[in-house]
């Protein structure tokens, strides 16, 4: 159900808005969601700051 809502938003509002979906769960882009969003998503890893970067 959630996958269909996300897909409908991306189709209905794509001219006016950009929709970003984030998450840390690898299952998020498996199954139905991956099928509905095929070719319309980019997956990349974001690493945490190192201690020196955190201290800035």
N, C-alpha and C positions, 0 to 999 in steps of 0.2 A: 504494500500500500504506500509506504513512504517513498519508494522508488518512483512510483507513478506521479506522486505530487511534485517531486523534484523535477521530473521530466516535463510535466505540464508547465511549471513555472519557467523553465528554461525556454520552452517554446512560446509561451504567451508574452513574456516580458523581455525577450532577448533584444528587441529594438531599443528599449528604454533603459535597461539595467544590465549589469554584469552580475552573475550569481556565482559566489565562491562557496564551496562546501569543503570544510576541512575536517580532519579527524586523524586519530592515531591508530585506529583499528584496521588491520589488513582485511578483515572481513567486509569492511564497508564497500569496497570495490569488487566484491566477488558476487557471482550469481546475477540476479535480476538487475541490480543497479549498474553493474559493468555493461550489461547488454543494452540497457536504455541509454547509457551515456557514452557508448563506444564512439571513439574518435573525438569526443568533446571533453576529455579530461587530461590533465597532466599530473603525473605522480612523481613526487620527489621527496627526498629525505631532508629534514631540517635537524641539524645537530645542535646540541646545547652549547652555550658559551663555555670556553675554557675559563679557568680561574683567573688568568691574567686579563682576559677580555671582560670578565665580570667586574674586575676592579677598575677597568677602564682607564 
